[in-house]
Amino acid sequence: MATADDVRRIALSLPGTVEKPAWGLPTFRAGGPGGRIFASLDEDDRVIGVICPKEDREGLISAEPGKFFVRPGHDDGYAWLRVRLAALDDEEELRAILVDSWRQAAPRKLLDAHPGTAGPPGE
């Protein structure tokens, strides 16, 4: 089972990532303290929020509703998806989710400076 410590370790291993509290919760930002949030831990450390294009959310939630969800009234207008850490298959799945979110948030300059360094092993 993935934990908040796993989220923190993997997120902070991505280039240019910092942890910065927002709304009383830990958030992870691509590109430094002023960078865009790509992941956040919920108050109970059992759920993370990540960037996910709105057009992809419904399919993910329909395919695996025990793993993926949105908070109605909170995530509706945003390209954001919630992930239950206990439902993840393994650490590689967590890493893939975080890397995908990081890639969507990272500034082009950061992506260009680190080609291939943020992908899963073997990529």
N, C-alpha and C positions, 0 to 999 in steps of 0.2 A: 504494500500500500504506500502510495506517495504521501509525503508529509510536507508541512510548511517549511521545514528545514531543507528538504529536497528542492522545493520551489526557489527558496532563497539562494541555495548553492548554484543551481543551474542558471537562474536569471542573472546572478552577479558574475557568472563566468562569460557572459556574452559581452562583446566589445562595447565599451562606452556606457555600460549600464551602472546606474546608481540606485540605491534604495532611498526613498524619501517619503515620509509620512504625508498622507493627505486624508482629510475627513476622519482622522484618528486611526487610519489603517495603513499598513505597509504597502507602498506602491513601488514599482520598478520602472525606471525611466530610461529610454534609449537616448543617448546623447548628452548625459549629464543631468544635474539637478533641475535645469529648466527644460529638459527634454520631454518628449511625449510619453505618457504612461502606456506601457504595453502589458502590464500584469499587475494585479492587486490581490492581496489576501483578504478574505472576509474576516469578520470579527471572531469567528470560531476557529480559524485556521484549517477548516475542512473544505473550503471552496475557494477557487481562484476565479478572477475575472480576466478575460483576455480579449484582444481585438479579434473580431471575426466579421467579415463582410455580411451585411444584412441578408443578402441573397443566398448565403450559404447556411445561415443559422437554422432555418426550418428543416432542411434536410438532415443536418446533424442531430437536431433534437428529435426528429421523427425516428431516425435510425437507432439512436441510443438515448432514450429519455431518462434513463437512470444515471447517465453520465453528464449530459449537457442540458442546460436550461437557461432561461432568461428570467429576470425578476420583473414581473409585470408592473408597469407604471414607472419603472426605474430604467430599464435597459431598452425599452421600446424604441426610442428615438435615436439610439446609438448603435454603432457597429461593435457591439460588446456581447460576449457569451460567457456564461458561468460554467465551471467544470468542477464536478465533485471529485476530490482527490482520491477518495476510497474506491471509486469506480474505475480508475485508470488501470490498464492492463499491467504496466510496468514503468520503470523510470524512463525508458526510451520514448514511450508515448508522451509522457510529461515533457520531456525535452523537445520533442517534435512540435508540440502545441506551443511551448514558450518561444521556440525559435521562429515559428511562423508568425506569431504575434510581434516579436521583436523586429522581424523584417518589415512588417507593415508600419511600424512606428519609427524606425531608425532613419535619421536624415541620410539623404543620398551620399553625402560626403563620407559618412561613417560606413555605409555599405560598400562604397567604392574602395575605402581604405582597408577593408577586411573581407575581400572576396573569398568565399568558401570557408571562412573561419567560424561562422556561426551555425553551419549546418550540422546535422547529425554525423556521427562517425562514419567515415567512408564516403561522404558526399564530396 
